[in-house]
Amino acid sequence: MADKKHLQMLARGVRTWNAWRKRSRAKPDLSRALLIDRELRGINLADANLERAILRGTTLSRANLTHANLRRADLRTTSLRRARLDHADLTDTILRHASLAETSVEGTVFDGCEIYGIAAWNLKGKPKAQSNLIIRATSREPAIRVDDLEVAQFVYLLLNNEKIKRVVDTVGKKAVLILGRFSAQRKAVLDAIKDELRRYEYLPMLFDFEKPDQRDLTETVTTLARMSRFIVADITDPRSIPQELATIVPELPSVPVAPVILASEKPYAMFEHLQRYGWVLPVVRYKDTADLLKKLPKSVIEKAETKAKRQTRAR
């Protein structure tokens, strides 16, 4: 049970509590405490014992919960946005509809948590354990179990959202992947392409190739390519683009590639091989950004759409 003195100190407010924590070495015992709908933003609960505590609807944004014991606690609808959960133990904790946006979770244990409706966006750090995460709205429903907080959100949508297929189909018809260098000069061209594509009601996706040493770069760009209607690749002064196109083109015959290049440049040597694939369009040469935008509707968009329709019928 919770220490009565600790509960009394907590009742005096976050500022008083945090001041007490600075001068005291005591580890707070708030086990089984009833703390529903409390405003505890920024509170220091590091090393606290909150086992089986009921914190339903409580605001713990930016709270320090490092090394806290939250086993079997009830955190339904609790806000943990930007909180520090590093090395905390949340085994079998109820996290239904909780917000963990931008929360630090380095070394955190999430085994057996109930995570229906959780918002786990842009987590910081790597959890120590996150197995057997349970997706279900109530204890009466059959449980779906996964082993990753962020993946769990997507899995639930796939299994339960009737609109998800329509969303995926819509993205596939409107998304356009734009590849190129992100140096100051080249990025200006990519941004211009992006803005022009928006005028034609596409969903442009820019990919930064300035970090070619990342191991998962190819996997990421391939995933985006699979979601795209077509690809616009500025092969002017390329770096990683040759490697990525060499991976994408042979594997994705349903996704046309529209290469563009500054008129004063020549395509890199290996590009000739890629042009043998029927879904790689002729290279569009441009004098400057204005010239490229002028050519974009007919030489890029129209030809890419025509090729995409043909490739779809051929499947």
C-alpha positions in Angstrom: 0.0 0.0 0.0 1.0 3.6 -0.6 2.9 5.5 2.2 0.4 7.9 3.7 3.1 10.6 4.2 4.0 10.4 0.5 0.4 10.7 -0.5 0.1 13.8 1.7 3.1 15.3 0.1 1.8 14.6 -3.3 -1.5 16.3 -2.4 0.4 19.6 -1.9 1.2 19.8 -5.6 3.9 19.1 -8.1 6.1 22.0 -7.1 6.2 21.1 -3.5 6.7 17.4 -4.4 9.6 18.1 -6.7 11.3 20.3 -4.1 10.9 17.5 -1.5 12.4 15.0 -3.9 15.5 17.2 -4.3 16.2 17.2 -0.6 15.1 13.7 0.3 16.6 10.4 -0.6 13.4 8.5 0.0 12.0 6.4 -2.8 8.3 7.3 -3.1 5.9 4.4 -2.4 2.6 5.1 -4.2 1.7 1.5 -4.8 -2.1 1.0 -5.3 -2.6 4.7 -4.9 -5.8 6.2 -6.4 -4.7 9.1 -8.6 -7.4 9.5 -11.2 -7.6 12.6 -13.4 -4.7 14.3 -11.6 -2.6 17.2 -13.0 1.0 15.9 -12.5 2.7 17.5 -15.4 6.5 17.6 -14.9 6.5 15.6 -11.7 9.6 13.7 -10.5 8.6 10.1 -10.0 11.9 8.6 -10.7 12.4 5.3 -8.8 8.9 5.5 -7.4 6.9 2.4 -6.6 3.6 2.8 -8.5 2.7 -0.9 -8.8 -1.0 -1.4 -9.3 -1.6 2.4 -8.9 -4.6 3.8 -10.7 -3.6 6.8 -12.7 -6.5 6.8 -15.2 -6.8 10.1 -17.1 -3.9 11.6 -15.2 -1.6 14.1 -17.0 2.1 12.9 -16.7 3.4 14.9 -19.6 7.2 15.6 -19.2 7.2 13.6 -16.0 10.3 11.8 -14.9 9.4 8.2 -14.4 12.9 6.8 -14.8 13.3 3.4 -13.1 9.8 3.6 -11.8 7.8 0.5 -11.0 4.5 0.7 -12.9 3.8 -3.1 -13.0 0.0 -3.7 -13.4 -0.7 0.0 -13.0 -3.9 1.4 -14.7 -2.8 4.2 -17.1 -5.9 4.3 -19.3 -6.2 7.6 -21.1 -3.1 8.9 -19.3 -0.9 11.5 -21.0 2.8 10.5 -21.0 3.7 12.8 -23.8 7.4 13.7 -23.7 7.7 11.9 -20.4 10.8 9.9 -19.4 10.1 6.2 -18.9 13.7 5.1 -19.3 14.3 1.7 -17.6 10.8 1.8 -16.0 8.9 -1.5 -15.6 5.4 -1.5 -17.1 4.9 -5.2 -17.1 1.1 -6.0 -17.5 0.2 -2.3 -17.3 -3.0 -1.1 -18.9 -2.2 1.6 -21.5 -5.5 1.7 -23.4 -5.8 5.1 -25.1 -2.7 6.4 -23.4 -0.5 9.0 -25.2 3.2 8.2 -25.5 4.0 10.7 -28.2 7.7 11.6 -28.1 8.1 9.6 -24.9 11.6 8.4 -23.9 11.6 4.6 -23.6 15.2 3.6 -23.5 15.4 0.2 -21.6 11.7 0.3 -20.7 9.8 -3.0 -20.1 6.4 -3.2 -21.7 5.8 -6.9 -21.6 2.1 -7.9 -21.5 0.7 -4.3 -21.7 -2.8 -3.7 -22.9 -2.3 -1.1 -25.7 -5.7 -0.7 -27.5 -5.9 2.9 -28.8 -2.4 3.8 -27.7 -0.7 6.8 -29.4 3.0 5.8 -29.5 4.4 8.2 -32.1 8.1 9.1 -32.4 9.3 7.2 -29.4 12.8 8.0 -28.2 15.2 5.2 -27.5 14.8 1.4 -27.6 12.6 -0.5 -25.1 14.2 -3.4 -23.3 11.2 -5.7 -23.8 7.8 -5.3 -25.5 6.5 -8.8 -26.1 2.9 -10.1 -25.9 1.4 -6.6 -26.2 -2.4 -7.0 -26.1 -4.7 -5.3 -28.5 -8.4 -5.3 -27.4 -10.9 -2.7 -26.3 -12.2 -4.7 -23.3 -11.2 -7.8 -21.4 -14.3 -9.6 -23.0 -12.8 -9.4 -26.5 -10.3 -11.9 -27.9 -6.8 -10.6 -27.6 -4.4 -9.9 -30.5 -0.8 -10.1 -29.4 2.1 -8.3 -31.1 5.7 -7.5 -30.1 6.2 -3.9 -31.0 4.4 -0.8 -29.7 4.5 1.2 -32.9 3.7 -1.7 -35.2 0.7 -2.5 -32.9 -1.0 0.7 -34.0 -0.8 -0.3 -37.6 -1.8 -3.9 -37.0 -4.9 -2.8 -35.3 -5.9 -0.6 -38.2 -5.3 -3.4 -40.7 -7.5 -5.7 -38.7 -10.3 -3.4 -37.6 -10.6 -0.3 -39.8 -12.9 -0.8 -42.7 -11.4 2.3 -44.4 -7.8 1.2 -44.3 -7.8 -0.6 -47.7 -9.4 2.5 -49.3 -6.8 4.7 -47.7 -4.0 2.4 -49.0 -5.5 2.4 -52.5 -5.8 6.2 -52.5 -2.2 6.7 -51.4 -1.1 4.2 -54.2 -2.9 6.3 -56.8 -1.7 9.7 -55.6 1.7 9.3 -53.9 4.8 10.2 -56.0 8.3 9.5 -54.7 10.8 12.2 -55.5 14.5 11.1 -55.4 17.5 13.4 -55.7 20.3 15.1 -53.8 19.5 17.3 -50.9 22.4 19.8 -51.4 21.2 23.4 -51.3 21.2 23.8 -55.1 19.6 20.4 -55.9 17.0 20.6 -53.2 15.6 23.7 -54.7 14.8 21.8 -57.8 13.2 18.9 -55.8 11.1 21.4 -53.8 9.9 22.9 -57.1 8.9 19.5 -58.4 7.1 18.8 -55.1 5.1 22.0 -55.3 4.1 21.4 -58.9 2.9 17.9 -58.2 0.7 19.2 -55.5 -1.0 21.5 -58.1 -2.0 18.3 -59.9 -3.4 16.8 -56.6 -0.6 14.3 -56.0 0.9 13.5 -52.7 4.7 14.1 -53.2 7.2 12.4 -50.9 10.7 13.7 -50.8 13.5 11.3 -49.8 16.9 12.7 -48.5 19.9 10.7 -49.9 22.5 12.7 -48.0 23.1 9.8 -45.7 24.1 6.9 -48.0 25.9 5.1 -45.2 22.8 4.2 -43.3 22.2 0.4 -43.5 18.4 0.6 -43.8 18.4 3.3 -46.5 17.5 0.9 -49.3 14.8 -0.8 -47.3 13.2 2.6 -46.5 13.2 3.9 -50.1 11.9 0.6 -51.4 9.0 0.7 -49.0 8.1 4.2 -50.1 8.5 3.2 -53.8 6.0 0.4 -53.3 3.4 3.0 -52.1 3.9 5.3 -55.1 2.0 5.8 -58.3 5.3 6.7 -60.0 8.8 8.0 -59.2 10.5 11.2 -60.3 14.3 10.7 -60.1 16.6 13.7 -60.6 19.8 12.0 -61.6 21.8 15.2 -61.8 25.0 14.8 -59.9 23.8 11.6 -58.1 25.3 9.8 -55.1 23.1 7.1 -53.7 20.5 7.2 -56.4 22.3 4.6 -58.6 22.2 2.0 -55.9 18.6 2.7 -54.9 17.3 2.7 -58.5 19.2 -0.5 -59.2 17.2 -2.1 -56.3 13.8 -0.5 -57.1 13.5 -0.7 -60.9 13.9 -4.5 -61.4 11.5 -5.3 -58.5 8.7 -2.9 -59.2 7.4 -3.1 -62.8 4.1 -1.5 -61.8 5.8 1.7 -60.7 7.1 3.9 -63.6 10.3 5.8 -63.1 10.6 9.3 -64.7 14.2 10.4 -64.8 15.1 14.0 -65.2 18.5 15.6 -65.6 20.1 19.0 -66.0 20.8 19.5 -69.7 24.5 20.1 -69.2 24.9 16.8 -67.4 25.2 13.2 -68.6 23.4 10.2 -66.9 25.7 8.1 -64.8 27.3 5.1 -66.6 25.1 2.3 -65.1 21.8 4.2 -65.9 21.9 2.8 -69.5 21.2 -0.6 -68.1 18.1 0.5 -66.2 16.7 2.1 -69.4 16.3 -1.5 -70.8 13.3 -1.9 -68.4 10.1 -0.9 -70.1 8.8 1.0 -67.1 11.8 3.5 -67.0 10.7 6.5 -69.1 13.0 8.4 -71.4 15.2 10.9 -69.7 13.8 14.5 -69.6 16.5 17.1 -69.9 15.9 20.6 -68.5 17.9 23.8 -68.8 16.7 25.2 -65.4 13.9 24.8 -62.9 11.5 26.9 -64.9 12.1 24.7 -67.9 11.6 21.5 -65.9 8.3 22.7 -64.5 7.2 23.6 -68.0 8.0 20.1 -69.2 6.6 18.3 -66.1 2.9 18.0 -67.1 3.4 16.3 -70.5 6.9 14.8 -70.4 6.7 13.4 -66.8 3.2 13.3 -65.4 1.3 12.3 -68.5 3.8 9.7 -69.6 4.1 8.3 -66.1 0.3 7.9 -65.8 0.0 6.3 -69.2 2.8 3.8 -68.3 1.3 3.1 -64.9 -2.1 2.3 -66.4 -0.5 0.0 -68.9 1.6 -1.8 -66.3 -1.5 -2.3 -64.1 -3.4 -3.8 -67.0 -0.5 -6.1 -67.8 -0.4 -7.6 -64.3 
